[in-house]
Amino acid sequence: MQRKLTLTVSSDVYAGLRRVVGRRKISRFVEDLVRPHVLKRELESAYREMAADQGREAEALEWCDATCGDAKEP
């Protein structure tokens, strides 16, 4: 069962969500972010599920590679 929820965000945040996530994908995006914080799940199964998502893993690897050079050596 789904329930409707009204959230208020700044215009900048809303524009960024539409640009990055897509117009009809914001609800799913927000639910995916919030779910682990409000519902108890087995940590191991959650990590296994995330690792099975090849698109997510590829994006994470790309992000890691792109930001690796940002770290400054002491």
HTML snippet that shows the backbone in 3Dmol.js (N, CA, C, O; Angstrom):
<script src="https://3Dmol.org/build/3Dmol-min.js"></script>
<div id="view" style="width:600px;height:400px;position:relative"></div>
<script>
const pdb = `
ATOM      1  N   MET A   1       0.836  -1.180   0.000  1.00  0.00           N
ATOM      2  CA  MET A   1       0.000   0.000   0.000  1.00  0.00           C
ATOM      3  C   MET A   1       0.882   1.244   0.000  1.00  0.00           C
ATOM      4  O   MET A   1       1.826   1.342   0.784  1.00  0.00           O
ATOM      5  N   GLN A   2       0.586   2.153  -0.843  1.00  0.00           N
ATOM      6  CA  GLN A   2       1.328   3.402  -0.896  1.00  0.00           C
ATOM      7  C   GLN A   2       0.525   4.517  -0.249  1.00  0.00           C
ATOM      8  O   GLN A   2      -0.706   4.513  -0.283  1.00  0.00           O
ATOM      9  N   ARG A   3       1.235   5.470   0.339  1.00  0.00           N
ATOM     10  CA  ARG A   3       0.621   6.641   0.940  1.00  0.00           C
ATOM     11  C   ARG A   3       1.251   7.876   0.331  1.00  0.00           C
ATOM     12  O   ARG A   3       2.430   7.872  -0.021  1.00  0.00           O
ATOM     13  N   LYS A   4       0.474   8.921   0.210  1.00  0.00           N
ATOM     14  CA  LYS A   4       0.977  10.172  -0.343  1.00  0.00           C
ATOM     15  C   LYS A   4       1.552  11.021   0.788  1.00  0.00           C
ATOM     16  O   LYS A   4       0.982  11.106   1.876  1.00  0.00           O
ATOM     17  N   LEU A   5       2.689  11.645   0.506  1.00  0.00           N
ATOM     18  CA  LEU A   5       3.383  12.470   1.474  1.00  0.00           C
ATOM     19  C   LEU A   5       3.776  13.776   0.788  1.00  0.00           C
ATOM     20  O   LEU A   5       4.282  13.763  -0.335  1.00  0.00           O
ATOM     21  N   THR A   6       3.549  14.878   1.447  1.00  0.00           N
ATOM     22  CA  THR A   6       3.940  16.171   0.898  1.00  0.00           C
ATOM     23  C   THR A   6       5.195  16.649   1.615  1.00  0.00           C
ATOM     24  O   THR A   6       5.219  16.749   2.842  1.00  0.00           O
ATOM     25  N   LEU A   7       6.236  16.944   0.841  1.00  0.00           N
ATOM     26  CA  LEU A   7       7.495  17.463   1.377  1.00  0.00           C
ATOM     27  C   LEU A   7       7.716  18.862   0.833  1.00  0.00           C
ATOM     28  O   LEU A   7       7.311  19.176  -0.286  1.00  0.00           O
ATOM     29  N   THR A   8       8.349  19.683   1.617  1.00  0.00           N
ATOM     30  CA  THR A   8       8.693  21.025   1.175  1.00  0.00           C
ATOM     31  C   THR A   8      10.208  21.137   1.092  1.00  0.00           C
ATOM     32  O   THR A   8      10.908  20.883   2.072  1.00  0.00           O
ATOM     33  N   VAL A   9      10.714  21.515  -0.075  1.00  0.00           N
ATOM     34  CA  VAL A   9      12.146  21.704  -0.283  1.00  0.00           C
ATOM     35  C   VAL A   9      12.351  23.030  -1.003  1.00  0.00           C
ATOM     36  O   VAL A   9      11.417  23.586  -1.580  1.00  0.00           O
ATOM     37  N   SER A  10      13.561  23.521  -0.963  1.00  0.00           N
ATOM     38  CA  SER A  10      13.861  24.778  -1.648  1.00  0.00           C
ATOM     39  C   SER A  10      13.762  24.587  -3.168  1.00  0.00           C
ATOM     40  O   SER A  10      13.827  23.464  -3.669  1.00  0.00           O
ATOM     41  N   SER A  11      13.607  25.664  -3.863  1.00  0.00           N
ATOM     42  CA  SER A  11      13.523  25.616  -5.328  1.00  0.00           C
ATOM     43  C   SER A  11      14.780  25.022  -5.937  1.00  0.00           C
ATOM     44  O   SER A  11      14.711  24.284  -6.921  1.00  0.00           O
ATOM     45  N   ASP A  12      15.933  25.344  -5.350  1.00  0.00           N
ATOM     46  CA  ASP A  12      17.195  24.806  -5.859  1.00  0.00           C
ATOM     47  C   ASP A  12      17.254  23.287  -5.722  1.00  0.00           C
ATOM     48  O   ASP A  12      17.679  22.589  -6.642  1.00  0.00           O
ATOM     49  N   VAL A  13      16.824  22.781  -4.566  1.00  0.00           N
ATOM     50  CA  VAL A  13      16.833  21.343  -4.337  1.00  0.00           C
ATOM     51  C   VAL A  13      15.867  20.655  -5.301  1.00  0.00           C
ATOM     52  O   VAL A  13      16.191  19.619  -5.882  1.00  0.00           O
ATOM     53  N   TYR A  14      14.687  21.236  -5.463  1.00  0.00           N
ATOM     54  CA  TYR A  14      13.702  20.648  -6.371  1.00  0.00           C
ATOM     55  C   TYR A  14      14.237  20.613  -7.813  1.00  0.00           C
ATOM     56  O   TYR A  14      14.106  19.604  -8.506  1.00  0.00           O
ATOM     57  N   ALA A  15      14.828  21.705  -8.246  1.00  0.00           N
ATOM     58  CA  ALA A  15      15.383  21.754  -9.602  1.00  0.00           C
ATOM     59  C   ALA A  15      16.490  20.716  -9.762  1.00  0.00           C
ATOM     60  O   ALA A  15      16.584  20.061 -10.800  1.00  0.00           O
ATOM     61  N   GLY A  16      17.328  20.566  -8.734  1.00  0.00           N
ATOM     62  CA  GLY A  16      18.387  19.566  -8.782  1.00  0.00           C
ATOM     63  C   GLY A  16      17.833  18.156  -8.837  1.00  0.00           C
ATOM     64  O   GLY A  16      18.349  17.317  -9.575  1.00  0.00           O
ATOM     65  N   LEU A  17      16.788  17.882  -8.067  1.00  0.00           N
ATOM     66  CA  LEU A  17      16.154  16.565  -8.113  1.00  0.00           C
ATOM     67  C   LEU A  17      15.613  16.266  -9.501  1.00  0.00           C
ATOM     68  O   LEU A  17      15.811  15.171 -10.027  1.00  0.00           O
ATOM     69  N   ARG A  18      14.941  17.221 -10.085  1.00  0.00           N
ATOM     70  CA  ARG A  18      14.382  17.001 -11.433  1.00  0.00           C
ATOM     71  C   ARG A  18      15.487  16.797 -12.452  1.00  0.00           C
ATOM     72  O   ARG A  18      15.361  15.972 -13.357  1.00  0.00           O
ATOM     73  N   ARG A  19      16.569  17.545 -12.305  1.00  0.00           N
ATOM     74  CA  ARG A  19      17.664  17.444 -13.262  1.00  0.00           C
ATOM     75  C   ARG A  19      18.425  16.120 -13.102  1.00  0.00           C
ATOM     76  O   ARG A  19      18.732  15.457 -14.093  1.00  0.00           O
ATOM     77  N   VAL A  20      18.725  15.742 -11.870  1.00  0.00           N
ATOM     78  CA  VAL A  20      19.560  14.577 -11.613  1.00  0.00           C
ATOM     79  C   VAL A  20      18.766  13.275 -11.595  1.00  0.00           C
ATOM     80  O   VAL A  20      19.188  12.283 -12.190  1.00  0.00           O
ATOM     81  N   VAL A  21      17.629  13.273 -10.922  1.00  0.00           N
ATOM     82  CA  VAL A  21      16.856  12.051 -10.722  1.00  0.00           C
ATOM     83  C   VAL A  21      15.845  11.822 -11.838  1.00  0.00           C
ATOM     84  O   VAL A  21      15.640  10.692 -12.281  1.00  0.00           O
ATOM     85  N   GLY A  22      15.228  12.883 -12.278  1.00  0.00           N
ATOM     86  CA  GLY A  22      14.192  12.761 -13.303  1.00  0.00           C
ATOM     87  C   GLY A  22      12.827  13.092 -12.742  1.00  0.00           C
ATOM     88  O   GLY A  22      12.568  12.906 -11.553  1.00  0.00           O
ATOM     89  N   ARG A  23      11.973  13.573 -13.588  1.00  0.00           N
ATOM     90  CA  ARG A  23      10.691  14.128 -13.176  1.00  0.00           C
ATOM     91  C   ARG A  23       9.807  13.132 -12.425  1.00  0.00           C
ATOM     92  O   ARG A  23       9.289  13.468 -11.360  1.00  0.00           O
ATOM     93  N   ARG A  24       9.627  11.963 -12.927  1.00  0.00           N
ATOM     94  CA  ARG A  24       8.704  11.006 -12.308  1.00  0.00           C
ATOM     95  C   ARG A  24       9.413   9.959 -11.460  1.00  0.00           C
ATOM     96  O   ARG A  24       8.869   8.885 -11.204  1.00  0.00           O
ATOM     97  N   LYS A  25      10.628  10.277 -11.027  1.00  0.00           N
ATOM     98  CA  LYS A  25      11.402   9.312 -10.246  1.00  0.00           C
ATOM     99  C   LYS A  25      11.776   9.824  -8.857  1.00  0.00           C
ATOM    100  O   LYS A  25      12.483   9.138  -8.119  1.00  0.00           O
ATOM    101  N   ILE A  26      11.319  11.003  -8.496  1.00  0.00           N
ATOM    102  CA  ILE A  26      11.703  11.626  -7.234  1.00  0.00           C
ATOM    103  C   ILE A  26      11.181  10.833  -6.041  1.00  0.00           C
ATOM    104  O   ILE A  26      11.914  10.632  -5.073  1.00  0.00           O
ATOM    105  N   SER A  27       9.939  10.382  -6.089  1.00  0.00           N
ATOM    106  CA  SER A  27       9.374   9.636  -4.962  1.00  0.00           C
ATOM    107  C   SER A  27      10.186   8.381  -4.677  1.00  0.00           C
ATOM    108  O   SER A  27      10.506   8.092  -3.523  1.00  0.00           O
ATOM    109  N   ARG A  28      10.513   7.650  -5.702  1.00  0.00           N
ATOM    110  CA  ARG A  28      11.291   6.418  -5.525  1.00  0.00           C
ATOM    111  C   ARG A  28      12.674   6.731  -4.966  1.00  0.00           C
ATOM    112  O   ARG A  28      13.170   6.024  -4.090  1.00  0.00           O
ATOM    113  N   PHE A  29      13.291   7.787  -5.475  1.00  0.00           N
ATOM    114  CA  PHE A  29      14.608   8.208  -5.019  1.00  0.00           C
ATOM    115  C   PHE A  29      14.585   8.519  -3.520  1.00  0.00           C
ATOM    116  O   PHE A  29      15.444   8.059  -2.768  1.00  0.00           O
ATOM    117  N   VAL A  30      13.595   9.304  -3.101  1.00  0.00           N
ATOM    118  CA  VAL A  30      13.474   9.673  -1.688  1.00  0.00           C
ATOM    119  C   VAL A  30      13.203   8.430  -0.840  1.00  0.00           C
ATOM    120  O   VAL A  30      13.801   8.270   0.224  1.00  0.00           O
ATOM    121  N   GLU A  31      12.315   7.556  -1.295  1.00  0.00           N
ATOM    122  CA  GLU A  31      12.021   6.341  -0.534  1.00  0.00           C
ATOM    123  C   GLU A  31      13.270   5.471  -0.382  1.00  0.00           C
ATOM    124  O   GLU A  31      13.528   4.943   0.700  1.00  0.00           O
ATOM    125  N   ASP A  32      14.034   5.321  -1.443  1.00  0.00           N
ATOM    126  CA  ASP A  32      15.259   4.516  -1.375  1.00  0.00           C
ATOM    127  C   ASP A  32      16.265   5.099  -0.381  1.00  0.00           C
ATOM    128  O   ASP A  32      16.983   4.355   0.286  1.00  0.00           O
ATOM    129  N   LEU A  33      16.315   6.427  -0.283  1.00  0.00           N
ATOM    130  CA  LEU A  33      17.225   7.068   0.672  1.00  0.00           C
ATOM    131  C   LEU A  33      16.738   6.910   2.113  1.00  0.00           C
ATOM    132  O   LEU A  33      17.541   6.687   3.019  1.00  0.00           O
ATOM    133  N   VAL A  34      15.452   7.023   2.322  1.00  0.00           N
ATOM    134  CA  VAL A  34      14.881   7.039   3.668  1.00  0.00           C
ATOM    135  C   VAL A  34      14.699   5.635   4.238  1.00  0.00           C
ATOM    136  O   VAL A  34      14.878   5.428   5.438  1.00  0.00           O
ATOM    137  N   ARG A  35      14.351   4.686   3.403  1.00  0.00           N
ATOM    138  CA  ARG A  35      13.998   3.331   3.852  1.00  0.00           C
ATOM    139  C   ARG A  35      14.985   2.725   4.857  1.00  0.00           C
ATOM    140  O   ARG A  35      14.544   2.249   5.904  1.00  0.00           O
ATOM    141  N   PRO A  36      16.282   2.720   4.594  1.00  0.00           N
ATOM    142  CA  PRO A  36      17.189   2.075   5.547  1.00  0.00           C
ATOM    143  C   PRO A  36      17.220   2.751   6.920  1.00  0.00           C
ATOM    144  O   PRO A  36      17.619   2.133   7.907  1.00  0.00           O
ATOM    145  N   HIS A  37      16.804   4.005   6.984  1.00  0.00           N
ATOM    146  CA  HIS A  37      16.839   4.740   8.243  1.00  0.00           C
ATOM    147  C   HIS A  37      15.589   4.535   9.090  1.00  0.00           C
ATOM    148  O   HIS A  37      15.609   4.780  10.296  1.00  0.00           O
ATOM    149  N   VAL A  38      14.518   4.095   8.477  1.00  0.00           N
ATOM    150  CA  VAL A  38      13.267   3.976   9.220  1.00  0.00           C
ATOM    151  C   VAL A  38      12.754   2.538   9.331  1.00  0.00           C
ATOM    152  O   VAL A  38      11.867   2.270  10.141  1.00  0.00           O
ATOM    153  N   LEU A  39      13.286   1.617   8.544  1.00  0.00           N
ATOM    154  CA  LEU A  39      12.883   0.221   8.606  1.00  0.00           C
ATOM    155  C   LEU A  39      14.078  -0.638   8.963  1.00  0.00           C
ATOM    156  O   LEU A  39      15.145  -0.503   8.364  1.00  0.00           O
ATOM    157  N   LYS A  40      13.911  -1.505   9.916  1.00  0.00           N
ATOM    158  CA  LYS A  40      14.992  -2.408  10.319  1.00  0.00           C
ATOM    159  C   LYS A  40      15.128  -3.515   9.279  1.00  0.00           C
ATOM    160  O   LYS A  40      14.140  -4.146   8.905  1.00  0.00           O
ATOM    161  N   ARG A  41      16.333  -3.743   8.822  1.00  0.00           N
ATOM    162  CA  ARG A  41      16.614  -4.823   7.880  1.00  0.00           C
ATOM    163  C   ARG A  41      17.916  -5.463   8.284  1.00  0.00           C
ATOM    164  O   ARG A  41      18.751  -4.851   8.951  1.00  0.00           O
ATOM    165  N   GLU A  42      18.076  -6.676   7.879  1.00  0.00           N
ATOM    166  CA  GLU A  42      19.338  -7.353   8.135  1.00  0.00           C
ATOM    167  C   GLU A  42      20.435  -6.665   7.334  1.00  0.00           C
ATOM    168  O   GLU A  42      20.324  -6.528   6.116  1.00  0.00           O
ATOM    169  N   LEU A  43      21.473  -6.241   8.000  1.00  0.00           N
ATOM    170  CA  LEU A  43      22.551  -5.500   7.362  1.00  0.00           C
ATOM    171  C   LEU A  43      23.229  -6.317   6.271  1.00  0.00           C
ATOM    172  O   LEU A  43      23.507  -5.799   5.189  1.00  0.00           O
ATOM    173  N   GLU A  44      23.493  -7.573   6.542  1.00  0.00           N
ATOM    174  CA  GLU A  44      24.167  -8.412   5.560  1.00  0.00           C
ATOM    175  C   GLU A  44      23.344  -8.563   4.283  1.00  0.00           C
ATOM    176  O   GLU A  44      23.889  -8.478   3.183  1.00  0.00           O
ATOM    177  N   SER A  45      22.047  -8.784   4.418  1.00  0.00           N
ATOM    178  CA  SER A  45      21.210  -8.939   3.225  1.00  0.00           C
ATOM    179  C   SER A  45      21.090  -7.619   2.463  1.00  0.00           C
ATOM    180  O   SER A  45      20.989  -7.616   1.236  1.00  0.00           O
ATOM    181  N   ALA A  46      21.102  -6.497   3.188  1.00  0.00           N
ATOM    182  CA  ALA A  46      21.034  -5.193   2.530  1.00  0.00           C
ATOM    183  C   ALA A  46      22.303  -4.943   1.707  1.00  0.00           C
ATOM    184  O   ALA A  46      22.226  -4.457   0.578  1.00  0.00           O
ATOM    185  N   TYR A  47      23.475  -5.279   2.275  1.00  0.00           N
ATOM    186  CA  TYR A  47      24.726  -5.123   1.532  1.00  0.00           C
ATOM    187  C   TYR A  47      24.762  -6.056   0.319  1.00  0.00           C
ATOM    188  O   TYR A  47      25.238  -5.678  -0.751  1.00  0.00           O
ATOM    189  N   ARG A  48      24.259  -7.261   0.497  1.00  0.00           N
ATOM    190  CA  ARG A  48      24.230  -8.217  -0.603  1.00  0.00           C
ATOM    191  C   ARG A  48      23.341  -7.685  -1.739  1.00  0.00           C
ATOM    192  O   ARG A  48      23.690  -7.793  -2.915  1.00  0.00           O
ATOM    193  N   GLU A  49      22.206  -7.119  -1.372  1.00  0.00           N
ATOM    194  CA  GLU A  49      21.291  -6.550  -2.364  1.00  0.00           C
ATOM    195  C   GLU A  49      21.937  -5.385  -3.106  1.00  0.00           C
ATOM    196  O   GLU A  49      21.812  -5.280  -4.326  1.00  0.00           O
ATOM    197  N   MET A  50      22.625  -4.511  -2.379  1.00  0.00           N
ATOM    198  CA  MET A  50      23.292  -3.376  -3.017  1.00  0.00           C
ATOM    199  C   MET A  50      24.396  -3.852  -3.949  1.00  0.00           C
ATOM    200  O   MET A  50      24.551  -3.318  -5.047  1.00  0.00           O
ATOM    201  N   ALA A  51      25.160  -4.846  -3.528  1.00  0.00           N
ATOM    202  CA  ALA A  51      26.258  -5.349  -4.348  1.00  0.00           C
ATOM    203  C   ALA A  51      25.751  -6.016  -5.615  1.00  0.00           C
ATOM    204  O   ALA A  51      26.454  -6.045  -6.626  1.00  0.00           O
ATOM    205  N   ALA A  52      24.542  -6.550  -5.571  1.00  0.00           N
ATOM    206  CA  ALA A  52      23.971  -7.214  -6.741  1.00  0.00           C
ATOM    207  C   ALA A  52      23.497  -6.210  -7.793  1.00  0.00           C
ATOM    208  O   ALA A  52      23.271  -6.575  -8.947  1.00  0.00           O
ATOM    209  N   ASP A  53      23.349  -4.965  -7.398  1.00  0.00           N
ATOM    210  CA  ASP A  53      22.907  -3.917  -8.326  1.00  0.00           C
ATOM    211  C   ASP A  53      24.120  -3.451  -9.129  1.00  0.00           C
ATOM    212  O   ASP A  53      24.887  -2.602  -8.675  1.00  0.00           O
ATOM    213  N   GLN A  54      24.283  -4.007 -10.314  1.00  0.00           N
ATOM    214  CA  GLN A  54      25.477  -3.733 -11.124  1.00  0.00           C
ATOM    215  C   GLN A  54      25.572  -2.266 -11.536  1.00  0.00           C
ATOM    216  O   GLN A  54      26.670  -1.713 -11.595  1.00  0.00           O
ATOM    217  N   GLY A  55      24.452  -1.638 -11.816  1.00  0.00           N
ATOM    218  CA  GLY A  55      24.473  -0.218 -12.175  1.00  0.00           C
ATOM    219  C   GLY A  55      24.973   0.638 -11.026  1.00  0.00           C
ATOM    220  O   GLY A  55      25.788   1.540 -11.220  1.00  0.00           O
ATOM    221  N   ARG A  56      24.479   0.350  -9.820  1.00  0.00           N
ATOM    222  CA  ARG A  56      24.895   1.090  -8.642  1.00  0.00           C
ATOM    223  C   ARG A  56      26.381   0.872  -8.371  1.00  0.00           C
ATOM    224  O   ARG A  56      27.103   1.820  -8.061  1.00  0.00           O
ATOM    225  N   GLU A  57      26.834  -0.365  -8.489  1.00  0.00           N
ATOM    226  CA  GLU A  57      28.244  -0.677  -8.257  1.00  0.00           C
ATOM    227  C   GLU A  57      29.145   0.013  -9.278  1.00  0.00           C
ATOM    228  O   GLU A  57      30.210   0.518  -8.924  1.00  0.00           O
ATOM    229  N   ALA A  58      28.726   0.038 -10.537  1.00  0.00           N
ATOM    230  CA  ALA A  58      29.511   0.703 -11.580  1.00  0.00           C
ATOM    231  C   ALA A  58      29.590   2.202 -11.308  1.00  0.00           C
ATOM    232  O   ALA A  58      30.643   2.818 -11.475  1.00  0.00           O
ATOM    233  N   GLU A  59      28.466   2.784 -10.887  1.00  0.00           N
ATOM    234  CA  GLU A  59      28.444   4.214 -10.576  1.00  0.00           C
ATOM    235  C   GLU A  59      29.334   4.517  -9.369  1.00  0.00           C
ATOM    236  O   GLU A  59      30.044   5.522  -9.361  1.00  0.00           O
ATOM    237  N   ALA A  60      29.298   3.659  -8.355  1.00  0.00           N
ATOM    238  CA  ALA A  60      30.134   3.854  -7.165  1.00  0.00           C
ATOM    239  C   ALA A  60      31.617   3.758  -7.526  1.00  0.00           C
ATOM    240  O   ALA A  60      32.425   4.554  -7.048  1.00  0.00           O
ATOM    241  N   LEU A  61      31.973   2.797  -8.358  1.00  0.00           N
ATOM    242  CA  LEU A  61      33.362   2.640  -8.782  1.00  0.00           C
ATOM    243  C   LEU A  61      33.825   3.858  -9.588  1.00  0.00           C
ATOM    244  O   LEU A  61      34.941   4.346  -9.408  1.00  0.00           O
ATOM    245  N   GLU A  62      32.959   4.336 -10.470  1.00  0.00           N
ATOM    246  CA  GLU A  62      33.281   5.534 -11.264  1.00  0.00           C
ATOM    247  C   GLU A  62      33.503   6.733 -10.350  1.00  0.00           C
ATOM    248  O   GLU A  62      34.434   7.513 -10.554  1.00  0.00           O
ATOM    249  N   TRP A  63      32.638   6.877  -9.332  1.00  0.00           N
ATOM    250  CA  TRP A  63      32.763   7.981  -8.391  1.00  0.00           C
ATOM    251  C   TRP A  63      34.077   7.869  -7.619  1.00  0.00           C
ATOM    252  O   TRP A  63      34.787   8.858  -7.437  1.00  0.00           O
ATOM    253  N   CYS A  64      34.394   6.650  -7.166  1.00  0.00           N
ATOM    254  CA  CYS A  64      35.647   6.438  -6.425  1.00  0.00           C
ATOM    255  C   CYS A  64      36.859   6.803  -7.282  1.00  0.00           C
ATOM    256  O   CYS A  64      37.775   7.486  -6.824  1.00  0.00           O
ATOM    257  N   ASP A  65      36.847   6.346  -8.508  1.00  0.00           N
ATOM    258  CA  ASP A  65      37.967   6.640  -9.413  1.00  0.00           C
ATOM    259  C   ASP A  65      38.088   8.144  -9.665  1.00  0.00           C
ATOM    260  O   ASP A  65      39.193   8.682  -9.730  1.00  0.00           O
ATOM    261  N   ALA A  66      36.950   8.811  -9.805  1.00  0.00           N
ATOM    262  CA  ALA A  66      36.966  10.246 -10.112  1.00  0.00           C
ATOM    263  C   ALA A  66      37.417  11.075  -8.927  1.00  0.00           C
ATOM    264  O   ALA A  66      38.023  12.130  -9.114  1.00  0.00           O
ATOM    265  N   THR A  67      37.139  10.630  -7.714  1.00  0.00           N
ATOM    266  CA  THR A  67      37.483  11.431  -6.533  1.00  0.00           C
ATOM    267  C   THR A  67      38.767  10.989  -5.847  1.00  0.00           C
ATOM    268  O   THR A  67      39.202  11.622  -4.885  1.00  0.00           O
ATOM    269  N   CYS A  68      39.368   9.934  -6.319  1.00  0.00           N
ATOM    270  CA  CYS A  68      40.586   9.400  -5.692  1.00  0.00           C
ATOM    271  C   CYS A  68      41.684  10.450  -5.634  1.00  0.00           C
ATOM    272  O   CYS A  68      42.414  10.520  -4.644  1.00  0.00           O
ATOM    273  N   GLY A  69      41.813  11.243  -6.642  1.00  0.00           N
ATOM    274  CA  GLY A  69      42.856  12.260  -6.682  1.00  0.00           C
ATOM    275  C   GLY A  69      42.567  13.472  -5.822  1.00  0.00           C
ATOM    276  O   GLY A  69      43.426  14.341  -5.669  1.00  0.00           O
ATOM    277  N   ASP A  70      41.357  13.546  -5.251  1.00  0.00           N
ATOM    278  CA  ASP A  70      40.993  14.693  -4.416  1.00  0.00           C
ATOM    279  C   ASP A  70      41.662  14.659  -3.046  1.00  0.00           C
ATOM    280  O   ASP A  70      41.791  15.694  -2.392  1.00  0.00           O
ATOM    281  N   ALA A  71      42.086  13.479  -2.612  1.00  0.00           N
ATOM    282  CA  ALA A  71      42.702  13.353  -1.289  1.00  0.00           C
ATOM    283  C   ALA A  71      44.112  13.948  -1.331  1.00  0.00           C
ATOM    284  O   ALA A  71      44.888  13.684  -2.249  1.00  0.00           O
ATOM    285  N   LYS A  72      44.415  14.743  -0.334  1.00  0.00           N
ATOM    286  CA  LYS A  72      45.735  15.356  -0.266  1.00  0.00           C
ATOM    287  C   LYS A  72      46.611  14.548   0.667  1.00  0.00           C
ATOM    288  O   LYS A  72      46.174  14.114   1.733  1.00  0.00           O
ATOM    289  N   GLU A  73      47.839  14.354   0.260  1.00  0.00           N
ATOM    290  CA  GLU A  73      48.787  13.649   1.113  1.00  0.00           C
ATOM    291  C   GLU A  73      49.293  14.618   2.178  1.00  0.00           C
ATOM    292  O   GLU A  73      49.449  15.812   1.920  1.00  0.00           O
ATOM    293  N   PRO A  74      49.550  14.087   3.387  1.00  0.00           N
ATOM    294  CA  PRO A  74      50.026  14.966   4.484  1.00  0.00           C
ATOM    295  C   PRO A  74      51.399  15.544   4.225  1.00  0.00           C
ATOM    296  O   PRO A  74      51.920  16.292   5.051  1.00  0.00           O
TER     297      PRO A  74
END
`;
const viewer = $3Dmol.createViewer("view");
viewer.addModel(pdb, "pdb");
viewer.setStyle({}, {cartoon: {color: "spectrum"}});
viewer.zoomTo();
viewer.render();
</script>
